[in-house]
Amino acid sequence: MKRRISQLVLAALFGACVVQNGSAQSGALHPWAPALRVQQSGNCLFDGDCRLAQAEPVVGQDKPAWIIRADSEGGEKLAAPRYIVNLPEIPSSMRSMAADYEAIPHKNQEETREWVDHINARIDVINAGRPGYRMPHWTFSGGPDEPAYACLSYAASAAMDWWSLQLGKPLGEYRSSINGRMERGTDPRTLELEYMARNALGDVRYVMMGKESDLGTDPVRHVPIPYQPLAYAEILTGEKSFANIDPYTGDKHVYNAADGAMEGSKVSLFTNRVFEPQTSDDHARQLAQALEKWGVVCAQMETPRNSQRLPGSHAVLVVGYFCMEEGRRLISCAQNKTDEEWAKTAYFVVHDSFGNFPPSRDFDADGGPAYRAVPIRSIDQAAAFPHGLNVLVRSQEGAQDRWELAIVNKAGRAVNVISVECLSEECSVERTASGGFLLNAPAGSRPRLAVKARHYFSPKGTARVFRLKLDEADRFQAQEEKP
């Protein structure tokens, strides 16, 4: 009985990834302000200083089409339902998606019979030379319910891929450790092996669940399951390089932190609350706000039936959201005024890890639809990854006390600037017709600027503040103040 209680406590504190049925940002390398991409729209819902998006007519809403459909038996009656989403049927004006979400590579954590046979042949050779411990053979399930339990590493690798695209970093190719196919992006196995290595060194944050747990072991590989999303966030944002050997293939998986796309910052938005019947309503608005302020979010979904508020069961990458009333009528999320309204109408679009299949496809042994949608009560915990900005300044040619501003990310690429506000009395900022910004301030002054750019807010969720030293230099980079 004591062991059963301890298992439930561990399950509540951490997360799992059991599946139960279920182009880079368009600005090029920044030359100067005229090349900036500037869009001001309903994406700044939460700032209070820009116009809220208004509901627009949904074209073709009366035609026989569907927006979401349940992906498992029980559908909406489940405590934590999941839906297949027909994303093309949602007009762009009625959804908010992370920049360039469609460019994230689609990976697949479903095994294949051919690769399982290949790995088992290698295991036979390895075991033949071992007098003691023998590696277990893999199992091909042939069904949609028991892929390799590697979703945490897949969600984390997808977050790295998205930020690589935003920073203009190339995405390489690798052979999937689960199905043997060639895929693009960050190899999930590289992250998974490091998680396991840190667990083996005794780091208690890198929890593994094995035979003694309610979940058991990985149904394909029959090994303990990595079980803590925030530990993967630690790997993504850490400054440590690492290398590990895959025991099945003998391949060396190397990660050079200097080549990574993360900038060392993470924000834990919320984690499960075991004594509450479901995720609280206020997290719906919080999650939507996080996507606007910090970009894609790693999240772990609840177990669909969720009868005892047990741990999350599948990790995904949140890439957008839309709002819909009962009866499947799309509405503008700007209409939501309370936490209850957000929780009732908001659906979060997740980039899944079962291949790039269309919404018309059901889950099978080869994979499933590329995107799903879930309400907030279906999400167990979530984390975001703030990234920084640079403000480049140069004196305007032929003008006195006028300065051109370029707002770029740390890779020098244009970002979607919401606003630039002067915090000092001696200066003012104006937006140019070409989408850049001009600062009016006397030479020798030290003005402060508050910059809001979509996906690039400070880790505290506020504008980033910069101090400028307007001296005789022709061009320079502004210094950001710590929040």
Phi and psi in degrees as a GROMACS rama.xvg file:
@    title "Ramachandran Plot"
@    xaxis  label "Phi"
@    yaxis  label "Psi"
@TYPE xy
-61.4182  -40.9665  LYS-2
-64.2968  -37.8289  ARG-3
-62.5794  -43.6214  ARG-4
-63.4959  -43.9809  ILE-5
-62.8224  -35.0828  SER-6
-64.4878  -41.6183  GLN-7
-66.773  -37.7098  LEU-8
-64.6279  -46.1992  VAL-9
-59.7153  -42.4302  LEU-10
-61.7766  -36.3502  ALA-11
-72.0429  -36.9231  ALA-12
-76.8065  -28.6524  LEU-13
-117.196  -163.988  PHE-14
-135.642  167.777  GLY-15
-132.98  178.229  ALA-16
-136.321  49.8347  CYS-17
-83.3639  130.117  VAL-18
-94.0841  119.72  VAL-19
-114.717  95.6699  GLN-20
47.6686  56.0847  ASN-21
-23.9511  163.402  ALA-24
-49.9964  134.311  GLN-25
-64.0949  -16.879  SER-26
-66.6236  133.401  GLY-27
-80.0093  -177.818  ALA-28
-53.6925  133.204  LEU-29
-78.0041  118.311  HIS-30
-79.641  -58.5917  PRO-31
-164.8  -175.422  TRP-32
-50.3894  -39.4581  ALA-33
-58.4895  -20.1053  PRO-34
-89.3416  -1.22686  ALA-35
-65.022  138.361  LEU-36
-89.8788  122.273  ARG-37
-125.677  123.848  VAL-38
-134.221  125.305  GLN-39
-117.568  116.596  GLN-40
-151.942  -160.244  SER-41
-67.6227  -1.85598  GLY-42
-66.1425  -15.5983  ASN-43
-102.235  39.4446  CYS-44
-51.9524  -31.8982  LEU-45
-102.67  2.55077  PHE-46
-90.0932  -24.2036  ASP-47
79.6101  -2.8535  GLY-48
-120.281  21.6244  ASP-49
-144.866  159.871  CYS-50
-68.3616  133.077  ARG-51
-73.503  145.982  LEU-52
-65.2754  138.228  ALA-53
-97.7774  148.415  GLN-54
-62.338  135.974  ALA-55
-117.001  152.866  GLU-56
-58.6284  138.958  PRO-57
-89.1546  112.855  VAL-58
-64.8026  128.622  VAL-59
72.3929  21.4468  GLY-60
-66.151  -24.2707  GLN-61
-81.8571  -11.0812  ASP-62
-75.2338  157.104  LYS-63
-73.1974  83.8932  PRO-64
-133.799  161.308  ALA-65
-120.742  150.665  TRP-66
-99.1437  -49.8285  ILE-67
-134.924  154.454  ILE-68
-145.096  145.446  ARG-69
-62.2406  140.731  ALA-70
-99.4953  3.96882  ASP-71
-152.838  163.704  SER-72
-61.3428  135.231  GLU-73
107.46  -30.2393  GLY-74
47.0499  -128.788  GLY-75
-66.66  -16.0588  GLU-76
-76.2566  -13.0058  LYS-77
-68.9133  152.276  LEU-78
-65.8163  -33.0743  ALA-79
-134.054  74.9423  ALA-80
-69.4069  155.624  PRO-81
-128.626  144.59  ARG-82
-129.46  146.744  TYR-83
-81.7552  132.068  ILE-84
-110.045  133.466  VAL-85
-91.8298  75.1384  ASN-86
-56.22  -39.0516  LEU-87
-60.967  -19.4865  PRO-88
-83.5812  -2.97232  GLU-89
-103.259  110.954  ILE-90
-55.1792  146.36  PRO-91
-58.5665  -28.3662  SER-92
-71.985  -13.4406  SER-93
-109.633  10.6905  MET-94
-142.438  153.896  ARG-95
-119.21  117.66  SER-96
-119.793  147.438  MET-97
-60.392  145.133  ALA-98
-53.0184  130.959  ALA-99
57.9128  30.6265  ASP-100
-58.5528  -32.1316  TYR-101
-69.8774  -13.018  GLU-102
-86.7421  -8.27908  ALA-103
-66.5068  126.519  ILE-104
-59.7288  143.502  PRO-105
-96.2871  120.734  HIS-106
-108.541  172.004  LYS-107
-142.055  117.385  ASN-108
-92.0122  9.42218  GLN-109
-80.5298  135.053  GLU-110
-77.8531  164.281  GLU-111
-121.077  152.305  THR-112
-62.0463  -39.3807  ARG-113
-63.338  -42.0092  GLU-114
-72.8119  -37.4554  TRP-115
-59.6856  -44.2819  VAL-116
-62.7923  -40.3049  ASP-117
-62.4597  -46.2492  HIS-118
-66.5967  -40.6853  ILE-119
-62.9222  -35.1098  ASN-120
-63.7402  -39.5464  ALA-121
-68.066  -38.8725  ARG-122
-61.9538  -39.7153  ILE-123
-58.8586  -42.039  ASP-124
-65.9291  -42.8493  VAL-125
-64.811  -45.631  ILE-126
-66.0602  -29.7137  ASN-127
-62.1501  -26.9277  ALA-128
-99.2936  12.1173  GLY-129
-114.05  124.045  ARG-130
-80.507  -23.2373  PRO-131
-109.09  -110.154  GLY-132
-57.8042  134.313  TYR-133
-117.046  130.058  ARG-134
-66.6287  135.217  MET-135
-72.324  147.137  PRO-136
-71.8086  152.699  HIS-137
-78.869  158.993  TRP-138
-124.047  130.149  THR-139
-92.2964  119.479  PHE-140
-81.8987  -36.1739  SER-141
75.0584  8.11936  GLY-142
-130.896  173.817  GLY-143
-86.9999  -8.58208  PRO-144
-93.7096  -12.9956  ASP-145
-134.572  68.167  GLU-146
-76.6059  179.506  PRO-147
-63.7184  136.344  ALA-148
-82.7725  74.6854  TYR-149
-123.476  16.8657  ALA-150
-63.3495  -31.8076  CYS-151
-60.3771  -42.915  LEU-152
-70.2364  -30.8663  SER-153
-70.2225  -42.8016  TYR-154
-64.5845  -42.9757  ALA-155
-63.361  -41.6525  ALA-156
-67.4531  -33.1677  SER-157
-67.5019  -36.4411  ALA-158
-63.482  -43.0036  ALA-159
-62.4382  -39.8196  MET-160
-61.7219  -44.6398  ASP-161
-63.6355  -43.3598  TRP-162
-70.4627  -29.9526  TRP-163
-61.8255  -41.6784  SER-164
-63.3686  -41.8729  LEU-165
-65.2209  -30.6388  GLN-166
-95.6702  3.34632  LEU-167
73.4954  21.3098  GLY-168
-84.9474  137.456  LYS-169
-68.7677  146.522  PRO-170
-100.654  124.055  LEU-171
-85.4741  -174.421  GLY-172
-115.864  154.051  GLU-173
-152.679  162.123  TYR-174
-94.0921  125.441  ARG-175
-59.8253  132.915  SER-176
-76.6778  -11.4838  SER-177
-96.4261  -40.6081  ILE-178
-125.479  -4.53108  ASN-179
81.6952  -2.30196  GLY-180
-82.0222  159.147  ARG-181
-80.792  132.076  MET-182
-133.563  163.461  GLU-183
-105.39  153.47  ARG-184
106.255  -161.606  GLY-185
-74.7848  131.856  THR-186
-74.7655  116.624  ASP-187
-57.8718  -31.5158  PRO-188
-64.9449  -32.3018  ARG-189
-61.0443  -41.8152  THR-190
-72.7737  -39.9759  LEU-191
-64.1877  -42.3126  GLU-192
-63.9512  -37.292  LEU-193
-68.3136  -39.3244  GLU-194
-56.7348  -48.1682  TYR-195
-64.5802  -37.0778  MET-196
-65.4112  -40.1501  ALA-197
-70.1034  -34.0868  ARG-198
-62.811  -43.0265  ASN-199
-64.1808  -26.0297  ALA-200
-83.5711  -1.69092  LEU-201
94.4207  10.526  GLY-202
-71.2494  114.252  ASP-203
-69.3145  -14.4504  VAL-204
-73.7696  -21.4962  ARG-205
-97.9828  73.6432  TYR-206
-72.5442  139.783  VAL-207
-123.271  136.252  MET-208
-106.143  134.103  MET-209
-124.493  -150.502  GLY-210
-60.9646  -30.8321  LYS-211
-75.5674  -11.7623  GLU-212
-87.1173  167.708  SER-213
-65.5008  -28.8005  ASP-214
-79.0426  -25.8622  LEU-215
76.6098  -156.903  GLY-216
-102.952  173.749  THR-217
-55.4111  125.216  ASP-218
-70.6508  -16.0972  PRO-219
-96.8273  -51.1673  VAL-220
-94.5261  -15.2445  ARG-221
58.1617  44.7661  HIS-222
-127.469  162.646  VAL-223
-58.1553  156.817  PRO-224
-106.31  125.468  ILE-225
-59.5027  137.595  PRO-226
-136.07  9.77036  TYR-227
-133.116  106.525  GLN-228
-58.0287  -40.2613  PRO-229
-67.3858  -24.603  LEU-230
-69.4094  -37.3886  ALA-231
-65.1978  -37.2326  TYR-232
-61.7092  -35.7006  ALA-233
-64.8285  -41.206  GLU-234
-62.851  -44.4318  ILE-235
-61.709  -40.8002  LEU-236
-98.0163  -2.68529  THR-237
-72.6445  160.613  GLY-238
-95.9416  6.69738  GLU-239
-90.3128  129.274  LYS-240
-84.0497  156.015  SER-241
-155.657  163.121  PHE-242
-148.517  136.522  ALA-243
-142.363  149.474  ASN-244
-94.8298  129.754  ILE-245
-74.9066  118.135  ASP-246
-65.5013  -20.9537  PRO-247
-82.5362  -43.9674  TYR-248
-102.617  -20.084  THR-249
81.2702  0.509192  GLY-250
-72.0967  143.683  ASP-251
-94.1195  121.362  LYS-252
-100.513  113.829  HIS-253
-113.466  134.066  VAL-254
-124.631  121.158  TYR-255
-100.902  112.693  ASN-256
-57.9605  -30.9541  ALA-257
-66.425  -22.5372  ALA-258
-93.0003  -4.73649  ASP-259
-71.5456  164.976  GLY-260
-103.197  -4.76409  ALA-261
-88.5772  156.256  MET-262
-117.74  26.8899  GLU-263
82.374  9.39358  GLY-264
-124.931  137.707  SER-265
-141.157  151.64  LYS-266
-128.711  117.886  VAL-267
-81.6696  110.181  SER-268
-73.3464  -48.6231  LEU-269
-166.139  157.763  PHE-270
-129.497  165.23  THR-271
-62.8578  152.804  ASN-272
-120.499  101.561  ARG-273
-62.3843  -26.1622  VAL-274
-93.0562  5.21955  PHE-275
-103.816  147.488  GLU-276
-68.0998  -27.3747  PRO-277
-159.997  168.067  GLN-278
-57.4083  132.793  THR-279
-67.5431  152.858  SER-280
-58.6793  -34.8058  ASP-281
-64.4854  -17.3645  ASP-282
-74.8978  -16.1405  HIS-283
-66.8197  -51.7849  ALA-284
-62.2499  -39.8631  ARG-285
-61.4869  -41.7671  GLN-286
-69.4996  -41.3136  LEU-287
-62.167  -41.3649  ALA-288
-64.7157  -39.8594  GLN-289
-62.1264  -40.2673  ALA-290
-63.7476  -39.6633  LEU-291
-66.6846  -42.3232  GLU-292
-82.2096  -33.5216  LYS-293
-127.974  4.16289  TRP-294
84.9873  -157.932  GLY-295
-56.939  151.158  VAL-296
-125.603  131.063  VAL-297
-80.6377  125.628  CYS-298
-134.619  155.932  ALA-299
-119.724  126.15  GLN-300
-84.0428  151.364  MET-301
-69.7123  158.108  GLU-302
-61.0423  129.167  THR-303
-51.6163  -45.108  PRO-304
-79.8156  -34.2359  ARG-305
48.3867  39.3948  ASN-306
-68.3015  -26.3208  SER-307
-124.142  21.3968  GLN-308
54.1347  46.1277  ARG-309
-77.2028  179.741  LEU-310
-67.213  164.431  PRO-311
-61.1253  157.707  GLY-312
-130.902  -0.743205  SER-313
-160.772  125.343  HIS-314
-93.7933  139.495  ALA-315
-143.667  174.285  VAL-316
-111.149  119.217  LEU-317
-79.0543  123.645  VAL-318
-119.893  -0.50284  VAL-319
176.784  -176.748  GLY-320
-159.835  159.372  TYR-321
-147.573  169.605  PHE-322
-125.866  141.307  CYS-323
-150.596  133.041  MET-324
-83.8949  169.467  GLU-325
-59.4422  143.224  GLU-326
91.6091  4.34409  GLY-327
65.9646  33.7787  ARG-328
-94.85  116.405  ARG-329
-67.8669  139.848  LEU-330
-133.577  163.143  ILE-331
-74.2506  132.592  SER-332
-63.055  -20.7829  CYS-333
-64.2163  -16.6224  ALA-334
-73.5657  -19.6231  GLN-335
-72.521  125.586  ASN-336
-110.995  -23.5354  LYS-337
-121.41  163.641  THR-338
-61.4427  -36.874  ASP-339
-63.1051  -41.8149  GLU-340
-65.1225  -41.6893  GLU-341
-60.4313  -47.3971  TRP-342
-63.8047  -32.1147  ALA-343
-79.2054  -32.8505  LYS-344
-109.95  -20.9061  THR-345
-79.9815  135.058  ALA-346
-123.503  132.34  TYR-347
-101.441  125.479  PHE-348
-83.8896  125.881  VAL-349
-117.416  136.272  VAL-350
-80.1599  113.277  HIS-351
-92.6364  179.461  ASP-352
-124.164  46.529  SER-353
-129.429  33.0539  PHE-354
93.8336  177.677  GLY-355
-105.766  60.8719  ASN-356
-95.2704  152.974  PHE-357
-72.3784  164.465  PRO-358
-66.8893  -17.327  PRO-359
-74.6324  -12.4372  SER-360
-89.3214  140.067  ARG-361
-90.064  161.516  ASP-362
-67.097  137.618  PHE-363
-145.905  -167.992  ASP-364
-65.1498  -18.858  ALA-365
-94.3393  -12.4709  ASP-366
142.923  -154.915  GLY-367
-163.501  -171.843  GLY-368
-57.4375  147.421  PRO-369
-68.298  -29.739  ALA-370
-129.876  143.711  TYR-371
-128.169  168.912  ARG-372
-132.788  141.089  ALA-373
-140.56  147.578  VAL-374
-78.0919  169.567  PRO-375
-63.1587  -31.3381  ILE-376
-67.1251  -11.1857  ARG-377
-94.0422  3.21637  SER-378
-112.115  130.882  ILE-379
-91.3357  -43.5745  ASP-380
-159.745  163.346  GLN-381
-155.421  149.705  ALA-382
-143.217  143.615  ALA-383
-119.686  170.235  ALA-384
-134.264  87.3856  PHE-385
-58.7649  142.823  PRO-386
-128.596  154.454  HIS-387
-92.7365  172.846  GLY-388
-125.191  157.804  LEU-389
-121.911  142.781  ASN-390
-113.777  113.949  VAL-391
-97.9671  136.944  LEU-392
-127.7  139.748  VAL-393
-148.142  149.978  ARG-394
-70.1587  140.544  SER-395
-76.3147  129.057  GLN-396
-62.7148  132.34  GLU-397
76.8404  8.47829  GLY-398
-129.221  149.149  ALA-399
-103.8  136.884  GLN-400
58.4021  32.5072  ASP-401
-128.506  136.082  ARG-402
-134.416  134.709  TRP-403
-86.4999  136.656  GLU-404
-114.03  137.777  LEU-405
-123.334  122.327  ALA-406
-103.749  115.936  ILE-407
-136.787  163.669  VAL-408
-81.6397  -176.918  ASN-409
-66.9063  -14.6841  LYS-410
-95.447  4.206  ALA-411
79.6825  20.3931  GLY-412
-100.991  146.784  ARG-413
-62.3084  147.475  ALA-414
-126.449  168.106  VAL-415
-86.2573  95.3582  ASN-416
-80.8598  127.205  VAL-417
-86.8173  -48.7758  ILE-418
-159.756  153.472  SER-419
-129.346  117.452  VAL-420
-118.356  133.597  GLU-421
-84.0232  127.833  CYS-422
-99.3361  2.93912  LEU-423
-114.775  148.675  SER-424
-68.0637  -29.3625  GLU-425
-84.4945  10.0481  GLU-426
-139.163  165.298  CYS-427
-150.044  157.18  SER-428
-126.141  137.626  VAL-429
-129.864  145.84  GLU-430
-91.1303  133.981  ARG-431
-87.6396  165.11  THR-432
-64.3766  -25.4504  ALA-433
-86.5284  -0.864356  SER-434
98.0386  2.60959  GLY-435
-92.1968  -167.468  GLY-436
-135.408  142.488  PHE-437
-118.486  132.601  LEU-438
-104.801  128.679  LEU-439
-104.622  112.539  ASN-440
-162.637  144.275  ALA-441
-70.3306  143.733  PRO-442
-59.0068  140.72  ALA-443
92.6079  -11.6033  GLY-444
-81.9206  169.659  SER-445
-128.404  65.4467  ARG-446
-69.8335  155.935  PRO-447
-114.987  137.449  ARG-448
-121.173  137.348  LEU-449
-104.327  121.193  ALA-450
-115.921  127.863  VAL-451
-115.83  123.743  LYS-452
-134.849  135.151  ALA-453
-58.2354  130.219  ARG-454
77.9294  1.52944  HIS-455
-130.417  34.7102  TYR-456
-74.0512  166.057  PHE-457
-68.3116  162.725  SER-458
-57.414  -21.5231  PRO-459
-87.0411  -0.290698  LYS-460
83.7363  14.4466  GLY-461
-108.026  172.981  THR-462
-62.7437  152.534  ALA-463
-87.5491  134.106  ARG-464
-110.525  132.139  VAL-465
-123.644  143.499  PHE-466
-106.975  128.025  ARG-467
-107.431  139.315  LEU-468
-113.215  98.03  LYS-469
-86.979  84.777  LEU-470
-106.718  -149.671  ASP-471
-82.6539  -5.69968  GLU-472
-62.4147  140.58  ALA-473
-71.6523  -36.2732  ASP-474
-154.071  148.877  ARG-475
-163.005  173.113  PHE-476
-109.788  131.55  GLN-477
-71.331  153.625  ALA-478
-95.7917  125.085  GLN-479
-81.1421  138.335  GLU-480
-84.7923  145.403  GLU-481
-74.0688  133.256  LYS-482
